[in-house]
Amino acid sequence: MVAEKLNKSYLSRSEYEKNGKFSATPYISTFGSWLAACEKAGLQTIRSREDFLRISDEDLLKDMLLVSRRLNTESISTNDYSKYGKYKVQTILSRFSTWSEALTKADLEQTSFKMISDKDLFDEIERMWIQKGKQPTTTDVKNGLSEYSLNTYSRRFGGWRAALLAFVENINNDEDYKNTVQQEVTQVDNSNKEQKLFENIKEEITSRHKTSRDINLRLRFRVMQRDSFKCCACGASPAKDQSVVLHVDHIVPWSKGGETVMDNLQTLCSKCNLGKSDII
């Protein structure tokens, strides 16, 4: 008998599966639960203090992570763990003093934090990429360049490389941007047809904008990627000088009729961009 072999009066499911000949599943199916199976075998159903002390901090933290993955969340509450965890919440609290401390040790977000969306993670990858002037690495994330932990990206996408691939796919998917531009162009074209009744239609058409002034994430990143994350005016790059801050700027200023399209956008460092102002 496994309990006798281990000299224990309480036998956990994981201990049995590690040392026994069979899976614990048939026992659970037959008796309804692992504790009921233990009771039937004449074993204790409550862990002794010695048994609790045998549970390592690593096992407790690992089980908290398993619960977070099962719920697909970046944080778990004591109620979440009570429902799905292997151990008692009190065991974790007695080991780490507070639930907040346990979450920190497990590299989980605090329960008061907002839920992190894919967009939040993509925005952060874009910020790091632009700040560095090249692809960010796991070392960058571990060293605190990212607002979110490496585990946050890994749990969401399955690993850092997978997170980068998802980001690039998101950047390359221009459908939303194209649809927005087309909608704006269509609205302007329809308006132009009505305005043809007026003699000054030519002046009004040339003064209208077909695109939004704001440069969205995808377009901004694609412009910097095209320009190799370097200033088009002086060649400065954050890859060589960390103090360099890159901007995306309208070549023909928006105030003078320039549109927000790839051909009218360029990468400038903050110094060159401030010096350019609205000069063409």
C-alpha positions as CSV (number, residue, x, y, z in Angstrom):
1,M,0.0,0.0,0.0
2,V,1.4,3.4,-1.0
3,A,0.5,5.1,2.3
4,E,2.4,2.4,4.3
5,K,5.3,2.7,1.9
6,L,5.5,6.5,2.5
7,N,4.6,6.1,6.2
8,K,1.8,8.5,5.9
9,S,-1.7,8.6,7.4
10,Y,-2.9,11.1,4.8
11,L,-2.3,10.4,1.1
12,S,-2.8,13.1,-1.5
13,R,-3.8,12.3,-5.1
14,S,-0.5,13.6,-6.5
15,E,1.4,11.5,-4.0
16,Y,-0.5,8.3,-5.0
17,E,-0.1,8.9,-8.7
18,K,3.6,9.5,-8.3
19,N,4.2,6.4,-6.2
20,G,1.2,4.0,-7.1
21,K,0.7,1.6,-9.9
22,F,-2.5,3.1,-11.2
23,S,-4.2,6.4,-12.0
24,A,-6.3,8.0,-9.3
25,T,-9.1,8.5,-11.8
26,P,-10.8,5.0,-11.3
27,Y,-10.9,5.6,-7.5
28,I,-12.5,8.9,-7.9
29,S,-15.0,7.5,-10.4
30,T,-15.9,4.6,-8.0
31,F,-16.1,6.5,-4.7
32,G,-17.1,10.0,-5.9
33,S,-13.9,11.8,-4.8
34,W,-10.3,11.2,-3.8
35,L,-11.1,11.9,-0.1
36,A,-14.0,9.4,-0.1
37,A,-11.6,6.8,-1.6
38,C,-9.1,7.6,1.2
39,E,-11.8,7.3,3.9
40,K,-12.8,3.9,2.4
41,A,-9.2,2.8,2.7
42,G,-9.0,3.8,6.3
43,L,-6.8,6.8,5.7
44,Q,-7.2,10.3,7.2
45,T,-9.1,12.8,5.1
46,I,-7.6,15.8,6.8
47,R,-3.9,16.7,6.4
48,S,-1.9,16.8,9.6
49,R,0.4,19.8,10.4
50,E,3.4,17.7,9.2
51,D,1.6,17.0,5.9
52,F,1.0,20.7,5.3
53,L,4.7,21.4,6.0
54,R,5.7,18.9,3.4
55,I,3.9,21.0,0.7
56,S,6.6,23.2,-0.8
57,D,6.1,26.8,-1.6
58,E,6.8,25.9,-5.2
59,D,3.9,23.4,-5.3
60,L,1.5,26.1,-3.8
61,L,2.5,28.7,-6.4
62,K,2.4,26.2,-9.2
63,D,-1.1,25.3,-8.3
64,M,-2.1,28.9,-8.2
65,L,-0.8,29.3,-11.8
66,L,-2.7,26.2,-12.9
67,V,-5.9,27.8,-11.6
68,S,-5.2,31.1,-13.4
69,R,-4.6,29.2,-16.7
70,R,-7.8,27.2,-16.2
71,L,-9.7,30.4,-15.8
72,N,-7.7,32.2,-18.5
73,T,-7.1,35.2,-16.3
74,E,-4.0,37.2,-15.1
75,S,-5.2,37.1,-11.5
76,I,-7.2,34.9,-9.2
77,S,-9.2,35.6,-6.1
78,T,-9.4,33.5,-2.9
79,N,-12.9,32.5,-4.1
80,D,-11.5,31.3,-7.4
81,Y,-8.8,29.3,-5.7
82,S,-11.2,27.8,-3.2
83,K,-13.3,26.4,-6.1
84,Y,-10.5,25.1,-8.3
85,G,-7.4,24.9,-6.3
86,K,-5.8,21.7,-4.9
87,Y,-4.9,23.1,-1.5
88,K,-6.7,25.2,1.1
89,V,-6.6,29.0,0.8
90,Q,-5.6,29.1,4.5
91,T,-2.5,27.0,3.7
92,I,-1.4,29.6,1.2
93,L,-2.1,32.4,3.6
94,S,-0.2,30.8,6.4
95,R,2.8,30.4,4.1
96,F,2.8,33.8,2.4
97,S,1.0,36.0,5.1
98,T,-1.3,37.7,2.6
99,W,-3.0,36.7,-0.7
100,S,-1.4,39.7,-2.3
101,E,2.1,38.4,-1.4
102,A,1.1,35.0,-2.8
103,L,0.0,36.5,-6.1
104,T,3.3,38.4,-6.3
105,K,5.3,35.2,-5.6
106,A,3.3,33.4,-8.3
107,D,3.9,36.2,-10.8
108,L,0.2,36.9,-11.1
109,E,-1.5,40.3,-11.2
110,Q,-3.1,41.7,-8.1
111,T,-6.9,41.2,-8.0
112,S,-7.4,45.0,-8.0
113,F,-5.7,45.3,-11.4
114,K,-7.7,45.8,-14.6
115,M,-8.0,42.8,-16.9
116,I,-5.3,43.1,-19.6
117,S,-6.6,43.0,-23.2
118,D,-4.7,41.8,-26.3
119,K,-4.7,45.4,-27.4
120,D,-2.9,46.4,-24.1
121,L,-0.2,43.8,-24.8
122,F,0.1,44.8,-28.4
123,D,0.4,48.4,-27.5
124,E,3.2,47.6,-25.0
125,I,5.1,45.5,-27.6
126,E,4.9,48.3,-30.0
127,R,6.1,50.8,-27.4
128,M,9.1,48.6,-26.6
129,W,9.9,47.9,-30.2
130,I,9.9,51.7,-31.1
131,Q,11.8,52.6,-27.9
132,K,14.5,50.1,-28.7
133,G,14.5,50.6,-32.5
134,K,14.5,46.8,-32.9
135,Q,12.6,43.7,-31.8
136,P,12.4,43.4,-28.0
137,T,13.6,40.2,-26.4
138,T,12.7,38.2,-23.3
139,T,15.7,39.7,-21.5
140,D,14.2,43.2,-22.1
141,V,10.9,42.1,-20.6
142,K,12.6,40.4,-17.6
143,N,14.7,43.6,-17.1
144,G,11.6,45.7,-16.7
145,L,11.3,47.3,-20.1
146,S,7.7,46.0,-20.3
147,E,4.9,47.1,-18.0
148,Y,3.7,43.5,-18.0
149,S,5.6,40.3,-16.9
150,L,6.9,37.7,-19.3
151,N,4.4,35.2,-17.8
152,T,1.6,37.5,-18.8
153,Y,2.6,37.3,-22.5
154,S,3.3,33.6,-22.2
155,R,-0.1,32.7,-20.6
156,R,-2.0,34.8,-23.2
157,F,-0.1,33.7,-26.4
158,G,1.8,30.5,-25.4
159,G,5.3,32.1,-25.3
160,W,7.2,35.3,-26.1
161,R,7.8,34.3,-29.7
162,A,4.1,33.5,-30.2
163,A,3.3,37.0,-28.7
164,L,5.6,38.7,-31.2
165,L,4.1,36.7,-34.1
166,A,0.6,37.7,-32.9
167,F,1.7,41.3,-32.8
168,V,3.1,41.3,-36.3
169,E,0.0,39.6,-37.6
170,N,-2.1,42.3,-36.0
171,I,0.1,45.0,-37.5
172,N,-0.1,43.4,-41.0
173,N,-3.8,43.1,-40.9
174,D,-4.8,46.4,-42.4
175,E,-8.5,45.6,-43.0
176,D,-9.8,47.8,-40.2
177,Y,-7.6,50.7,-41.3
178,K,-8.6,50.2,-45.0
179,N,-12.3,50.0,-44.1
180,T,-12.0,53.2,-42.1
181,V,-10.3,55.1,-44.9
182,Q,-12.7,53.8,-47.5
183,Q,-15.7,54.9,-45.3
184,E,-14.2,58.4,-45.0
185,V,-13.5,58.6,-48.7
186,T,-17.0,57.4,-49.6
187,Q,-18.5,60.0,-47.3
188,V,-16.4,62.7,-48.9
189,D,-17.2,61.5,-52.5
190,N,-21.0,61.5,-51.7
191,S,-20.7,65.0,-50.3
192,N,-18.7,66.1,-53.3
193,K,-21.5,65.0,-55.7
194,E,-24.0,67.2,-53.8
195,Q,-21.5,70.1,-53.7
196,K,-21.1,70.1,-57.5
197,L,-24.2,72.3,-57.5
198,F,-22.1,75.1,-56.3
199,E,-19.6,77.1,-58.3
200,N,-16.8,76.9,-55.7
201,I,-16.8,73.1,-55.6
202,K,-13.2,72.7,-56.8
203,E,-11.8,74.8,-53.9
204,E,-13.9,72.8,-51.4
205,I,-12.8,69.4,-52.7
206,T,-9.1,70.3,-52.5
207,S,-9.5,71.6,-49.0
208,R,-11.2,68.4,-47.7
209,H,-9.4,65.6,-46.0
210,K,-10.1,62.0,-47.0
211,T,-8.3,60.4,-43.9
212,S,-8.2,61.1,-40.2
213,R,-5.3,63.2,-38.8
214,D,-4.6,60.6,-36.1
215,I,-2.1,57.9,-37.1
216,N,-3.2,54.5,-35.7
217,L,-1.0,51.9,-34.2
218,R,-0.7,49.7,-37.3
219,L,0.2,52.5,-39.6
220,R,2.6,54.2,-37.2
221,F,4.5,51.0,-36.7
222,R,4.6,50.1,-40.4
223,V,6.0,53.6,-41.3
224,M,8.8,53.1,-38.7
225,Q,9.4,49.6,-39.9
226,R,9.7,50.9,-43.5
227,D,12.2,53.5,-42.3
228,S,14.2,51.0,-40.3
229,F,13.4,52.8,-37.1
230,K,15.7,55.6,-38.0
231,C,15.1,59.4,-38.4
232,C,14.7,60.1,-42.1
233,A,16.4,63.5,-41.5
234,C,19.4,62.8,-39.4
235,G,19.6,59.0,-39.2
236,A,19.3,58.9,-35.4
237,S,18.1,55.6,-34.0
238,P,17.2,54.3,-30.5
239,A,19.0,51.1,-31.4
240,K,22.3,53.1,-31.2
241,D,21.3,55.9,-28.8
242,Q,18.7,55.1,-26.2
243,S,17.9,58.8,-25.7
244,V,16.5,59.0,-29.2
245,V,12.7,59.3,-29.4
246,L,11.0,58.6,-32.7
247,H,7.9,60.2,-34.1
248,V,5.8,59.6,-37.2
249,D,5.2,62.9,-39.0
250,H,3.2,64.1,-42.0
251,I,5.6,65.1,-44.9
252,V,2.9,67.5,-46.2
253,P,1.5,68.9,-43.0
254,W,-2.1,68.1,-42.1
255,S,-2.8,71.8,-41.8
256,K,-1.8,72.2,-45.4
257,G,-3.9,69.4,-46.9
258,G,-1.6,66.4,-46.3
259,E,-3.3,63.1,-45.9
260,T,-2.5,60.3,-43.3
261,V,-1.2,57.7,-45.8
262,M,2.1,55.8,-46.0
263,D,3.5,57.9,-48.8
264,N,2.9,61.1,-46.8
265,L,4.4,59.9,-43.5
266,Q,8.0,59.7,-42.4
267,T,9.9,58.8,-39.2
268,L,11.6,61.7,-37.5
269,C,13.4,61.9,-34.2
270,S,11.9,64.3,-31.7
271,K,14.5,67.0,-32.3
272,C,14.1,67.0,-36.1
273,N,10.3,66.8,-35.8
274,L,10.1,69.8,-33.4
275,G,12.5,71.8,-35.8
276,K,10.4,70.9,-38.8
277,S,7.0,72.3,-37.5
278,D,4.7,72.9,-40.5
279,I,7.5,73.8,-43.0
280,I,7.3,71.8,-46.2
